[in-house]
Amino acid sequence: MRYRTLGRTGLKISEIGFGCGNNAVLMVRATYEDQLRAVQHALDLGINYFDTAFAYGLGKSEENLGRILSEIGASPVVSTKIRLEPEAASDLKATTVRAVEAALRRLQRKSVDLIQLHNRVTVERSPGKRFSVTPKDVLRQGGVLDGFKEMREKGKVGYFGFSGLGDPRALHELIDSGEFHSFQAYYNLLNPSAGEAVPQGFSALDYGRLIDRAAEKGMGIAVIRVLAAGALTSTPDAGGGSSPEPLSPGSDYALDLQRAEKVKFLIGGNIKSLTAAAIRFALMKREVSTVLVGFSNVFHIDEAVACSGAGGLSDEAMARLKKIWESDFGRLSA
Ligand SMILES: NC(=O)c1ccc[n+]([C@@H]2O[C@H](COP(=O)([O-])OP(=O)(O)OC[C@H]3O[C@@H](n4cnc5c(N)ncnc54)[C@H](OP(=O)(O)O)[C@@H]3O)[C@@H](O)[C@H]2O)c1
């Protein structure tokens, strides 16, 4: 396993990270024995970065991960996320503090290495189920950031981050504030716009090279959805994401399956699967600190870990990919 530094935090983290999310339901719904086997296997292979959130099984993922790490006496880098509900708007700082305290209880830890805001960040607040917050909600006095800072002063939180989902303009604003240590970047072969230029009118959301901007600010970057929720695997029928709505606009699972057809040429030589091509592509971006993968079993862990140090895609393959992106996947013509 190779290790990279998480931005200016100085934390040395494995370039493959363990995603304890809702999509791969392992850390939410699998048996205790399967979870224990997977976590131990990942640690044995050198994975030292685990990403969870309250939203993953409404606390189950945090509880399961916390219990297992405590039982086996392991202390890898753990990141978790808080999701604020619309009621939080009346006192964002206090709600943030309470949410972090609750996460620590579930994780059975006195402190957590990295705390992240899970809500989407948008120019205007969006109410309801997908409650999103604005950069002002986060940055103003009495906002989310103040809550994170209070928890840091109390020694309960190491560093702060956010999910790079929502409105790219608002996400750029948070990055430019210089207040955050890391963010999670939606970045994969089917939507590389967080790290590569894409043409105007690209059918997936253009994140405007958020990764490069964040790296300039000394931030760490964790890639999410590297396998497009399963569309970039050999068993795409099994995937699809945990929500009927796409995580990122323009990246519906059905559409991603069609896009994935266009990048299958990457399989060949020492790249034995689309999964490996997708992970090795993300690892090529040196600004990336870790690539989180949603594992469903130990074989998935093995396949991802084998990508570390295996090398990137060839220049020829990258040139072909750039043409595919420039043509917006040939607008999906056959
Ligand atoms: N901040 C956020 O809002 C946010 C959003 C999304 C993700 N994340 C983080 O990023 C992590 C990864 O994201 P993700 O799970 O959503 O998406 P992903 O890694 O793109 O896809 C995971 C899915 O790919 C399949 N898979 C994984 N390894 C495989 C292999 N070797 N061969 C075949 N199939 C394989 C599994 O499908 P099956 O389960 O069907 O086998 C798994 O559910 C999450 O766990 C979470 O930590 C954060």
The ligand as an SDF file (V2000), in Angstrom:
LIG
                    3D

 48 52  0  0  0  0  0  0  0  0999 V2000
  -19.7770   12.6360    0.8830 N   0  0  0  0  0  0  0  0  0  0  0  0
  -20.7160   11.9890    0.2560 C   0  0  0  0  0  0  0  0  0  0  0  0
  -21.8340   12.4760    0.1160 O   0  0  0  0  0  0  0  0  0  0  0  0
  -20.4190   10.6170   -0.3080 C   0  0  0  0  0  0  0  0  0  0  0  0
  -21.2250   10.1370   -1.3440 C   0  0  0  0  0  0  0  0  0  0  0  0
  -20.9200    8.8830   -1.8780 C   0  0  0  0  0  0  0  0  0  0  0  0
  -19.8530    8.1710   -1.3890 C   0  0  0  0  0  0  0  0  0  0  0  0
  -19.1030    8.6470   -0.3650 N   0  0  0  0  0  0  0  0  0  0  0  0
  -17.9730    7.8550    0.1850 C   0  0  0  0  0  0  0  0  0  0  0  0
  -17.3020    7.1700   -0.8440 O   0  0  0  0  0  0  0  0  0  0  0  0
  -17.3930    5.7500   -0.6320 C   0  0  0  0  0  0  0  0  0  0  0  0
  -17.4650    5.0200   -1.9580 C   0  0  0  0  0  0  0  0  0  0  0  0
  -18.6060    5.4200   -2.6850 O   0  0  0  0  0  0  0  0  0  0  0  0
  -19.7940    4.5020   -3.1620 P   0  0  0  0  0  0  0  0  0  0  0  0
  -19.8120    3.2480   -2.3580 O   0  0  0  0  0  0  0  0  0  0  0  0
  -20.9920    5.3270   -3.1290 O   0  0  0  0  0  0  0  0  0  0  0  0
  -19.4910    4.2110   -4.6580 O   0  0  0  0  0  0  0  0  0  0  0  0
  -18.3940    3.3610   -5.4890 P   0  0  0  0  0  0  0  0  0  0  0  0
  -17.1740    3.0950   -4.6900 O   0  0  0  0  0  0  0  0  0  0  0  0
  -18.3070    4.0850   -6.7630 O   0  0  0  0  0  0  0  0  0  0  0  0
  -19.1730    2.0020   -5.7890 O   0  0  0  0  0  0  0  0  0  0  0  0
  -19.2760    0.9910   -4.8340 C   0  0  0  0  0  0  0  0  0  0  0  0
  -19.9740   -0.2220   -5.4550 C   0  0  0  0  0  0  0  0  0  0  0  0
  -19.1510   -0.8010   -6.4320 O   0  0  0  0  0  0  0  0  0  0  0  0
  -19.1970   -2.2130   -6.3420 C   0  0  0  0  0  0  0  0  0  0  0  0
  -17.8240   -2.7140   -6.2010 N   0  0  0  0  0  0  0  0  0  0  0  0
  -16.8420   -2.2790   -5.3810 C   0  0  0  0  0  0  0  0  0  0  0  0
  -15.6880   -2.9440   -5.6050 N   0  0  0  0  0  0  0  0  0  0  0  0
  -15.9530   -3.8140   -6.5990 C   0  0  0  0  0  0  0  0  0  0  0  0
  -15.1850   -4.7770   -7.2850 C   0  0  0  0  0  0  0  0  0  0  0  0
  -13.8840   -4.9690   -7.0160 N   0  0  0  0  0  0  0  0  0  0  0  0
  -15.8000   -5.5090   -8.2410 N   0  0  0  0  0  0  0  0  0  0  0  0
  -17.0900   -5.3320   -8.5590 C   0  0  0  0  0  0  0  0  0  0  0  0
  -17.8800   -4.4200   -7.9330 N   0  0  0  0  0  0  0  0  0  0  0  0
  -17.3070   -3.6750   -6.9710 C   0  0  0  0  0  0  0  0  0  0  0  0
  -20.0540   -2.5740   -5.1560 C   0  0  0  0  0  0  0  0  0  0  0  0
  -21.3340   -2.9680   -5.6710 O   0  0  0  0  0  0  0  0  0  0  0  0
  -22.2350   -4.0750   -4.9150 P   0  0  0  0  0  0  0  0  0  0  0  0
  -22.4640   -3.5120   -3.5440 O   0  0  0  0  0  0  0  0  0  0  0  0
  -23.4560   -4.1240   -5.7340 O   0  0  0  0  0  0  0  0  0  0  0  0
  -21.4060   -5.3190   -4.9010 O   0  0  0  0  0  0  0  0  0  0  0  0
  -20.1930   -1.2740   -4.4110 C   0  0  0  0  0  0  0  0  0  0  0  0
  -21.4580   -1.0990   -3.8320 O   0  0  0  0  0  0  0  0  0  0  0  0
  -18.6070    5.5940    0.2770 C   0  0  0  0  0  0  0  0  0  0  0  0
  -18.5910    4.3950    1.0140 O   0  0  0  0  0  0  0  0  0  0  0  0
  -18.4700    6.7940    1.1770 C   0  0  0  0  0  0  0  0  0  0  0  0
  -17.4770    6.5650    2.1520 O   0  0  0  0  0  0  0  0  0  0  0  0
  -19.3560    9.8810    0.1700 C   0  0  0  0  0  0  0  0  0  0  0  0
  1  2  1  0
  2  3  2  0
  2  4  1  0
  4  5  1  0
  4 48  2  0
  5  6  2  0
  6  7  1  0
  7  8  2  0
  8  9  1  0
  8 48  1  0
  9 10  1  0
  9 46  1  0
 10 11  1  0
 11 12  1  0
 11 44  1  0
 12 13  1  0
 13 14  1  0
 14 15  2  0
 14 16  1  0
 14 17  1  0
 17 18  1  0
 18 19  2  0
 18 20  1  0
 18 21  1  0
 21 22  1  0
 22 23  1  0
 23 24  1  0
 23 42  1  0
 24 25  1  0
 25 26  1  0
 25 36  1  0
 26 27  1  0
 26 35  1  0
 27 28  2  0
 28 29  1  0
 29 30  1  0
 29 35  2  0
 30 31  1  0
 30 32  2  0
 32 33  1  0
 33 34  2  0
 34 35  1  0
 36 37  1  0
 36 42  1  0
 37 38  1  0
 38 39  2  0
 38 40  1  0
 38 41  1  0
 42 43  1  0
 44 45  1  0
 44 46  1  0
 46 47  1  0
M  CHG  2   8   1  16  -1
M  END
$$$$
